[in-house]
Amino acid sequence: MNPLHERFQEYFAALDRNRQQDRCYICLRTGAEVKLFLGFNEDGLPVDAAEYGIEDITILDGDIMSYRGPRPVCAVCQLNVDMIQALDEGEVLREVLKAMETHREELWPPR
């Protein structure tokens, strides 16, 4: 198998695992929404490139969504997790997720 064929296989396998949704499993952004969030148009060219002097920068499709894990994850969510880990807050994130799962009613103000 050539590398391009392997990438397509990873993509379609990830869609199968994610109920045919090409979105980040965590934030539900599409690839185009992730690019826009990062300051790029859907074609990979920067938004307002001339204004910021970044005409030579482009972002490729494969750089914004990971399809190799159990579910697709976008670059924004990966960067957020990287930052949480860099701040040595990984255990706090696990506690937050556990609280969201088991004590949801305690996290929100009463009605």
VOGU-3710 file (C-alpha; in Angstrom, 3 decimals, decimal comma):
1> mnplherfqe> 0,000/0,000/0,000  1,276/3,455/-0,820  1,243/6,242/1,811  -1,665/8,116/0,171  -3,770/4,959/0,113  -2,912/4,349/3,786  -4,071/7,885/4,690  -7,378/7,297/2,911  -7,802/4,001/4,760  -7,126/5,723/8,109
11> yfaaldrnrq> -9,653/8,427/7,241  -12,446/6,028/6,264  -11,755/3,754/9,241  -12,014/6,785/11,552  -15,330/7,761/9,936  -16,608/4,249/10,611  -15,585/4,560/14,278  -17,218/8,004/14,520  -20,624/7,173/13,003  -19,683/8,668/9,593
21> qdrcyiclrt> -19,098/12,109/11,089  -15,989/13,948/9,911  -15,785/16,102/13,037  -13,610/16,296/16,112  -14,971/13,884/18,694  -14,416/16,381/21,507  -15,448/19,811/20,195  -17,418/18,657/17,105  -15,627/21,139/14,810  -15,291/20,178/11,154
31> gaevklflgf> -11,922/20,423/9,427  -12,971/23,727/7,837  -14,037/25,109/11,239  -10,707/24,092/12,784  -8,826/25,837/9,986  -10,911/28,997/10,456  -10,351/28,871/14,223  -6,598/28,710/13,553  -6,844/31,622/11,105  -6,904/29,810/7,772
41> nedglpvdaa> -9,421/29,585/4,951  -10,678/26,164/3,899  -8,072/26,043/1,102  -5,301/26,316/3,704  -4,325/29,909/2,993  -4,238/32,320/5,937  -7,116/34,715/6,505  -5,984/38,331/6,022  -2,517/37,120/4,992  -1,438/40,430/3,482
51> eygieditil> -2,496/42,364/6,580  -0,335/40,177/8,822  2,482/39,555/6,346  2,123/35,779/6,266  1,517/35,101/2,572  3,982/32,207/2,454  2,273/30,148/5,164  -0,244/27,429/4,294  -1,847/24,633/6,292  -2,480/21,222/4,775
61> dgdimsyrgp> -5,631/19,134/5,251  -3,851/16,432/7,216  -2,396/18,877/9,704  -5,620/19,783/11,491  -7,383/16,463/12,216  -5,998/13,219/13,615  -7,755/10,081/12,420  -5,520/7,456/14,037  -7,074/7,292/17,516  -10,346/5,721/18,620
71> rpvcavcqln> -12,120/8,876/17,355  -10,989/11,851/15,226  -9,426/14,668/17,258  -8,703/18,158/15,938  -5,490/20,133/16,337  -7,195/22,653/18,649  -8,274/19,978/21,145  -4,861/18,287/20,898  -3,164/21,622/21,659  -5,477/22,136/24,636
81> vdmiqaldeg> -4,571/18,718/26,046  -0,875/19,380/25,360  -1,114/22,638/27,326  -2,941/20,965/30,209  -0,211/18,310/30,335  2,567/20,933/30,063  1,069/22,702/33,077  1,101/19,350/34,920  -2,699/19,487/35,200  -3,430/16,050/33,702
91> evlrevlkam> -4,798/14,705/36,968  -7,061/17,760/37,312  -8,451/17,087/33,810  -9,194/13,486/34,786  -10,956/14,733/37,946  -13,019/17,207/35,897  -14,062/14,473/33,458  -14,974/12,147/36,328  -17,019/14,893/38,012  -18,790/15,605/34,721
101> ethreelwpp> -19,646/11,920/34,453  -20,589/11,108/38,031  -21,594/14,395/39,729  -23,051/16,409/36,890  -25,822/17,916/39,020  -23,287/19,375/41,479  -21,407/21,270/38,742  -24,306/23,483/37,665  -26,251/26,085/39,654  -29,630/24,975/40,956
111> r> -32,651/26,047/38,963
//
